[in-house]
Amino acid sequence: MQIAGDLLDGNAGVAVEKRPESSRMKRKKAAYPSVVGVVTARERLAELLQLSLRELDGFELRGEPLAAIARYIVGRAIHLDAARPH
């Protein structure tokens, strides 16, 4: 879920000049979307979600809460990122 976190970090819905600087930015560490691009990061995040959901299938109903959390986080990251002008 680090990719989702990185996408959400960069899309707080606040103008870039008004965003508080994250600790990652202060330390000059690259985030996945800044290295591979936002579109590729979104695609990879969707792939990882599908892989995770397939793995959780074996747990039947017991895995559903975790699957729901994963869907929520990924959906939020992709949705917020898609709404942001690039």
URSUL-V406405 format. One record per pair of residues at least 6 apart in sequence whose C-alpha atoms are under 8 Angstrom apart, sorted by the first residue. I is the first residue (numbers start at 0). J is the second residue. If there is no record, write none. Layout:
i: (I/I)
j: (J/J)
//
This chain:
i: (0/0/0/2/2/2/2/3/3/3/3/3/4/5/5/5/6/6/6/6/6/6/7/7/7/7/10/10/10/11/12/23/23/31/32/32/32/41/44/45/48/48/48/51/52/55/55/55/56)
j: (44/72/73/31/32/40/44/44/72/73/76/77/76/30/31/32/32/37/40/76/77/80/75/76/79/80/79/80/83/18/83/29/30/40/38/39/40/77/73/73/69/70/73/66/66/62/63/66/62)
//
